[in-house]
Amino acid sequence: MEDQLITFPTAKLAKEKGFDLDSQYCYNSDGEVEGAFDLTGQEYFTDEEILNAAHNGEVTYLCPTQSLLSRWLREEKGVHLRIQAVLKPHLLYQVDRVYLNSPQHNVGANITFPRHEWSGEYTTYEEAVEKGLLHSLTPLK
């Protein structure tokens, strides 16, 4: 498993849903990845820098790793993602479950999102995680 940056569509949706953790990278409005060190001389982009860029007419999106966005979803939104390996006749990965367990939605509630929206088989673990992240963000307010 390799920790990868989220894709541009996922970054746009994460911004819309309130993702605000410092990230080493961001996407510009053309979907190109830019490094914080290259642009600011700092190790991370902060949410404030992204907001300031928006005031200057630039559209940018924080671009965290898949694991950082997944952690934010768990800790801030109560959304959990589970990936399962399947052997058919070779190894594939599936988004096994995306569920909500959050105090905001009755403590202990366990709401599983409809499987048809995110099911599928992927050749890499990272592809399955990306699909799960994208569909985990979609129903959030």
N, C-alpha and C positions, 0 to 999 in steps of 0.2 A: 504494500500500500504506500502510495506517495501522496503527501499532503499537497493538494493543488489549489490554485486560485479559483474562485467561483467564476462562472461565465458572465458575460455582459448582461444577458437577460435576467439572470439571477441577481446580479448587483443592482440593477434598476429596481427590481421588485423589493429587494432588501431595503433600499433607501426609502421607498414608498411606505414600507411597513415599520420604519423607524430604527433600522440598524444604525448604531452610532459608536461602535468601538473603534479605537485607533487602528489603522491598518498601514502596512508597509507600501501598499500599492493602491492606485485608484484607476478608474477608467475615465477617459475624456469622453466628450459627446460623440466622437466617432467610434467608440468602442475599443480604443487602443489603451493598453496598460502603460501607466506611468509610475515610476518609482519615486517614493518620497525623498530619498536621498538625492536623486538626480535633480529634482525640482526645488527642494527647500533646504537641502543640506542636513535635514533631520532624518532620524531613522523611521519615523511614522508620520502619516497624515493623521491629523485629528479631525473630528467631526466639525470643529470650528473652522478649520482651514477649508474644508469642503463647502461649508456654508458661506464663508467669505468669498470663495471663488464664484459661487452662484450670484452674489451681489455684484460681481464684476462682469456679469454676463456669461461666465463660463459654466457649462453644465458638467459636473463631475460626479462620480459615484465611487464610494469606498469599495475596495476590492479585497476582501479578506480571504483567508484560506477556507476550504470547506469545513475544516474542524473548528475554526473560530466561529463561523456562522452557525454551525450546528450547536456549539456550546451556548451561544447567545439565544438561539431558539429554545433550548432546554431551560436556561436560567431565567430568561426574561419573559418568555411567552408560554412556557410549560409544554412545548411541543417536542416530542421525542421521535426519533427516526431509527428504524432498525433494518439493517441490510442482511440478507441471508445468501449464503453460497449454495448453489444447486448443481448437481452433477447430471448432465443430460447430453449426450455421452461425454461431453467435456465440461469443464467448470464454467458456470455462468453465475451472475449475481442478480438478485431481485431486491426491490424495495419491499421488504416483508411487511412492514407496518409503519404507519405514521399515526401517532395518536397524541391527544391532548390530555394533559393531567395538570391542571392549573388551579390555584386558589381563586383566580378570577372567574372560573367556570365551575363553581361548587367543588369544594375540596374533595379530592378523591375521584372526581369524574374521570371517566376514561372513554373518550370519544375517538373512535377510529374513523379516519376519513375514508370515503368510498374507494375501494381498491381499483376499480376500473379507471380512475383518474390518473393513477401513477404506476399501475402494474406494468410489467414488461421484464425482459431479460436483457442483461447488458454484459458485454464481454470483459469489462473491467469493474472493479469495486468503485473506482472514482466516478465512472459514468452513472452507476446506480445511486451513489450519494448525491451527485448533482441533480438528478431527476427528483430524488426524494426531497432535497432542499427546496427546489423550485415549487413543488407541489405542497410542501409544508408552509411556505410563505403565502401562497395564493389565498387561502380563506381567512387569513388574519386581518384584523382591523387596525 
